[in-house]
Amino acid sequence: MEMLEKVQKMLEKYPLCDHCLGRQFALLGYGLDNQKRGEALKLLLTMEAHQLTLSKDKAGISLLKILTTNGNFEMADRILRRTRRKVGEKRKCHLCEGKLDSLQEPVDKIVEMLKDYEYSTFLVGIELPTEIEEREDELKAEFEIKHGESLRNEFSRGIGKKIVEATDRIADYKKPDIVILVDPFTGHIKLQVNPWYVAGRYRKLIRGIPQSTWFCLKCRGKGCENCGWTGKMYAESIEELIVGPVLERTGGEEATFHATGREDVDARMLGRGRPFVAQIKTPKRRLVDLQELAEAINRKAEGKIQVFNLRFADKDTVRKLKKREIARKLYRAIVEFDRPVSDEELKTLEEALTAATVRQQTPRRVLRRRVDREREKHIYKVDVKRIAPNRVKMRILCQGGLYIKELITGDEGRTEPNVAKIVNAKAEPLELDVLNMFTGR
């Protein structure tokens, strides 16, 4: 079937606006939008119909009437009026119901909604009623449309262009700050504000602070006598100290805190610090001065923690953070024995643990949140210095994932070898610090 013949048959059966007619041939030709394509096709048909009319062929009048009523084409209408023919009632587009000719109304509403947010990029997503999509599928099947474009794409592009003109922002199809979901038929508009991310490192300078909020085990955050009606086992956490100022500056609804591993509540995190990412949900502001943010966090923390090396991040940063392997860690532990230990015993301890492979069953203290299995971890080097007859300072450079407290106590035989067994004395870790951590990637 020739193109114009197909166009004529389509218009004989369905009323189609310029946009929707042109869309059926969207992949043919360059430098035209679908509205111009539709106009061009209707113009060619109108000229053909006019030629037939001038030749006294009644088919010309019939075609002009179709182009007027189902094509809503002004030139066909004028020719009919000049021949003093009766003009039929113009019909609404079968596919878009005229919505493609009235995009300014939803665009004005969208632009007003966007005023509450800072953003650089956006993406328009279109939600269509099922019956509308079915109509288009049926038309494409009936007329064997092979070079067409979807109604969804036409709406998305048309609305997107107008938003660009009104806001001077750009469309981003991969990582937009805001996704605008529009149903052009119901007028429903929803903004999906994508998260904002900031990455950095933190040092934990005091003991007694958990990494994340530790809700009361009895009331699960509701508040009870056991937790002093706070709902928490600890008054504050590293997570809260960091995300509080971030939420204030971004106007976000809530935050999720991600980090490469975690240190014990009673251990400090020193050296190069621990990598983290704060993920902010539904942020209103994105243009944040990261130096001022770091200063605000550190000021609020009052020497408890320190953040540094803040940088803008994204979802991929979180994914890489979770996959990042902690290859080595350097610890410092103050260990107390239940009796004085000799220099020979300390030398034996150094020699026994340096270059040792430790078999460690999941410690009893973490069994409620870790799978009970045996792991093998390597110790690279151990240095031991006496600070009292029954007390020493140990520096342990080891593979990531080794539980140091259990390396010291033995955890009732679940860790072998261990400090207590080597010295043949009860050993207790009094203080533990992470001096540095080295990632494998």
NUTIVEX-454688 format. One line per 8 residues: their letters; for each residue x, y, z of C-alpha. Coordinates in steps of 0.25 Angstrom, whole numbers, plus 5000, padded with zeros to 4 digits. Layout:
BEGIN
A> X:Y:Z  ...
This chain:
BEGIN
MEMLEKVQ> 5000:5000:5000  5005:5014:4996  5008:5023:5008  4997:5034:5004  4987:5022:5001  4990:5017:5015  4989:5031:5021  4975:5033:5014
KMLEKYPL> 4970:5020:5019  4975:5023:5033  4967:5036:5033  4955:5030:5027  4954:5021:5039  4960:5030:5051  4961:5044:5054  4976:5047:5056
CDHCLGRQ> 4983:5060:5059  4996:5065:5052  5004:5059:5063  4998:5046:5064  4997:5044:5048  5012:5048:5047  5016:5039:5058  5012:5027:5050
FALLGYGL> 5024:5031:5040  5033:5037:5050  5045:5029:5045  5044:5034:5031  5051:5047:5027  5060:5056:5035  5059:5070:5041  5044:5069:5044
DNQKRGEA> 5036:5068:5056  5024:5059:5056  5014:5070:5055  5021:5075:5043  5020:5061:5037  5005:5060:5039  5003:5074:5033  5011:5070:5021
LKLLLTME> 5003:5057:5019  4990:5064:5020  4995:5075:5011  4998:5065:5000  4985:5059:5002  4978:5072:5002  4984:5076:4989  4981:5063:4982
AHQLTLSK> 4966:5064:4987  4966:5079:4982  4971:5074:4968  4960:5063:4968  4949:5074:4972  4954:5083:4960  4952:5071:4951  4938:5069:4956
DKAGISLL> 4941:5056:4962  4932:5054:4975  4944:5046:4982  4951:5059:4984  4939:5065:4992  4938:5053:5000  4953:5053:5003  4953:5068:5007
KILTTNGN> 4941:5065:5017  4950:5054:5023  4962:5063:5024  4953:5074:5030  4945:5065:5041  4956:5054:5044  4968:5062:5040  4964:5075:5046
FEMADRIL> 4972:5081:5034  4969:5096:5032  4972:5097:5017  4962:5085:5014  4952:5093:5022  4954:5106:5014  4953:5099:5000  4940:5092:5004
RRTRRKVG> 4935:5106:5009  4939:5112:4995  4931:5101:4988  4920:5104:4997  4919:5090:5002  4914:5087:5016  4926:5085:5026  4924:5074:5036
EKRKCHLC> 4927:5074:5051  4942:5073:5054  4945:5061:5063  4955:5059:5074  4968:5051:5072  4966:5036:5073  4979:5034:5080  4983:5046:5088
EGKLDSLQ> 4969:5052:5090  4975:5066:5087  4985:5066:5098  4997:5067:5090  4992:5081:5085  4990:5086:5100  5003:5082:5107  5005:5096:5113
EPVDKIVE> 4996:5094:5124  5003:5082:5130  5016:5088:5127  5012:5101:5135  5008:5092:5147  5021:5084:5146  5030:5097:5146  5022:5102:5159
MLKDYEYS> 5024:5089:5166  5039:5089:5162  5041:5103:5169  5042:5095:5183  5055:5088:5178  5069:5090:5174  5073:5082:5162  5081:5082:5150
TFLVGIEL> 5075:5071:5142  5062:5064:5140  5055:5053:5132  5040:5052:5128  5033:5039:5130  5019:5037:5124  5008:5029:5130  4997:5025:5120
PTEIEERE> 4983:5019:5122  4983:5005:5118  4971:5007:5108  4980:5018:5101  4991:5009:5099  4982:4998:5094  4976:5008:5083  4990:5011:5078
DELKAEFE> 4994:4996:5078  4982:4993:5070  4984:5004:5060  4998:5000:5057  4994:4985:5055  4983:4989:5046  4991:4998:5037  5004:4990:5038
IKHGESLR> 5012:5002:5044  5027:4999:5043  5033:5013:5044  5025:5019:5055  5028:5025:5069  5020:5023:5082  5010:5033:5088  5018:5032:5101
NEFSRGIG> 5031:5037:5094  5023:5048:5087  5018:5053:5100  5031:5051:5108  5039:5059:5097  5028:5070:5096  5027:5073:5111  5042:5071:5112
KKIVEATD> 5045:5082:5102  5036:5092:5108  5042:5089:5122  5056:5092:5117  5051:5105:5111  5044:5109:5124  5055:5105:5134  5068:5105:5126
RIADYKKP> 5071:5091:5132  5075:5079:5123  5069:5066:5121  5077:5054:5126  5073:5040:5122  5083:5033:5131  5084:5040:5145  5074:5051:5146
DIVILVDP> 5072:5059:5159  5057:5058:5157  5048:5049:5150  5035:5056:5146  5024:5045:5144  5012:5051:5136  4998:5045:5132  4994:5055:5121
FTGHIKLQ> 4980:5049:5121  4977:5050:5136  4986:5062:5139  4993:5055:5150  5007:5059:5152  5017:5053:5162  5031:5057:5165  5041:5046:5168
VNPWYVAG> 5053:5053:5174  5065:5044:5173  5074:5043:5185  5086:5052:5188  5099:5046:5192  5112:5051:5199  5124:5042:5202  5136:5044:5211
RYRKLIRG> 5143:5038:5222  5141:5039:5237  5150:5037:5249  5144:5033:5263  5152:5040:5273  5145:5035:5286  5140:5022:5291  5125:5018:5294
IPQSTWFC> 5118:5022:5281  5112:5012:5272  5113:5014:5257  5098:5014:5254  5086:5017:5263  5085:5005:5273  5071:5004:5277  5067:4998:5290
LKCRGKGC> 5066:4983:5289  5054:4982:5298  5045:4993:5293  5050:4994:5279  5051:5009:5278  5037:5012:5285  5043:5016:5298  5043:5008:5311
ENCGWTGK> 5049:5008:5325  5061:5000:5321  5066:5011:5311  5061:5023:5319  5050:5025:5310  5059:5029:5298  5057:5017:5290  5072:5016:5288
MYAESIEE> 5083:5008:5295  5093:5020:5293  5089:5035:5293  5096:5037:5279  5103:5030:5268  5113:5033:5257  5102:5032:5247  5093:5043:5254
LIVGPVLE> 5105:5052:5256  5108:5052:5241  5094:5052:5235  5088:5062:5244  5095:5074:5238  5094:5068:5224  5078:5067:5226  5078:5081:5231
RTGGEEAT> 5085:5087:5218  5078:5078:5208  5064:5079:5214  5063:5064:5211  5053:5055:5218  5062:5044:5223  5076:5038:5222  5083:5025:5220
FHATGRED> 5097:5023:5225  5107:5014:5218  5121:5010:5222  5132:5001:5219  5131:4992:5231  5129:4996:5245  5137:4997:5258  5133:4993:5272
VDARMLGR> 5125:5003:5280  5137:5003:5290  5148:5005:5279  5153:5017:5273  5155:5019:5258  5168:5027:5255  5178:5029:5244  5172:5031:5230
GRPFVAQI> 5158:5029:5235  5147:5020:5230  5140:5022:5216  5125:5025:5217  5114:5030:5208  5101:5038:5213  5089:5036:5204  5078:5047:5206
KTPKRRLV> 5064:5044:5202  5056:5055:5194  5066:5066:5196  5061:5080:5193  5075:5086:5192  5087:5080:5185  5096:5091:5183  5103:5089:5196
DLQELAEA> 5117:5095:5200  5124:5082:5205  5135:5090:5212  5124:5097:5220  5117:5084:5222  5129:5077:5228  5131:5089:5237  5117:5088:5242
INRKAEGK> 5118:5073:5245  5131:5074:5252  5126:5086:5260  5113:5078:5264  5121:5066:5268  5130:5074:5278  5142:5065:5276  5135:5052:5277
IQVFNLRF> 5137:5049:5262  5143:5057:5250  5139:5056:5236  5148:5060:5224  5150:5058:5209  5135:5061:5206  5131:5059:5191  5119:5058:5183
ADKDTVRK> 5115:5043:5180  5104:5035:5174  5098:5021:5175  5110:5015:5168  5119:5020:5180  5110:5012:5190  5111:5000:5181  5126:5001:5181
LKKREIAR> 5127:5004:5196  5119:4991:5199  5128:4983:5190  5141:4989:5195  5150:4979:5202  5157:4983:5214  5170:4976:5211  5178:4980:5224
KLYRAIVE> 5176:4987:5237  5185:4992:5247  5181:4991:5262  5186:4996:5275  5181:4988:5287  5184:4990:5302  5184:4976:5308  5183:4972:5323
FDRPVSDE> 5187:4959:5328  5183:4953:5341  5197:4951:5345  5211:4958:5342  5217:4953:5329  5232:4951:5326  5240:4957:5314  5242:4943:5309
ELKTLEEA> 5227:4941:5309  5225:4954:5301  5235:4950:5291  5229:4937:5289  5215:4944:5287  5221:4953:5276  5228:4941:5269  5215:4932:5270
LTAATVRQ> 5206:4942:5264  5214:4949:5254  5211:4942:5240  5201:4933:5247  5188:4928:5241  5177:4929:5251  5165:4920:5250  5153:4928:5256
QTPRRVLR> 5139:4923:5258  5129:4934:5258  5130:4941:5272  5119:4938:5282  5116:4953:5284  5112:4954:5269  5105:4941:5267  5091:4948:5267
RRVDRERE> 5095:4956:5254  5106:4947:5247  5106:4933:5242  5113:4923:5251  5124:4918:5242  5139:4917:5243  5148:4927:5236  5163:4927:5233
KHIYKVDV> 5170:4941:5234  5185:4944:5233  5193:4953:5243  5205:4960:5236  5212:4966:5248  5211:4967:5263  5219:4977:5272  5217:4975:5287
KRIAPNRV> 5222:4986:5297  5221:4985:5312  5214:4997:5320  5213:4989:5333  5217:4976:5339  5203:4970:5335  5199:4980:5324  5204:4981:5309
KMRILCQG> 5202:4990:5297  5200:4981:5284  5201:4986:5270  5194:4976:5260  5195:4977:5245  5185:4967:5240  5175:4963:5229  5162:4970:5229
GLYIKELI> 5151:4963:5236  5159:4957:5248  5152:4959:5261  5163:4965:5270  5156:4964:5284  5155:4949:5282  5169:4948:5277  5173:4953:5291
TGDEGRTE> 5163:4945:5299  5162:4932:5291  5147:4933:5292  5146:4920:5300  5154:4913:5289  5147:4918:5277  5159:4926:5272  5172:4918:5270
PNVAKIVN> 5183:4922:5273  5180:4933:5283  5188:4942:5292  5183:4936:5305  5186:4922:5301  5200:4926:5296  5204:4933:5309  5196:4923:5317
AKAEPLEL> 5189:4934:5325  5175:4940:5325  5176:4952:5315  5166:4964:5314  5166:4975:5304  5165:4988:5312  5165:4998:5300  5165:4996:5285
DVLNMFTG> 5168:5005:5274  5167:5004:5258  5180:5012:5255  5178:5010:5240  5171:5002:5229  5175:4998:5215  5165:4995:5204  5168:4984:5194
R> 5162:4992:5182
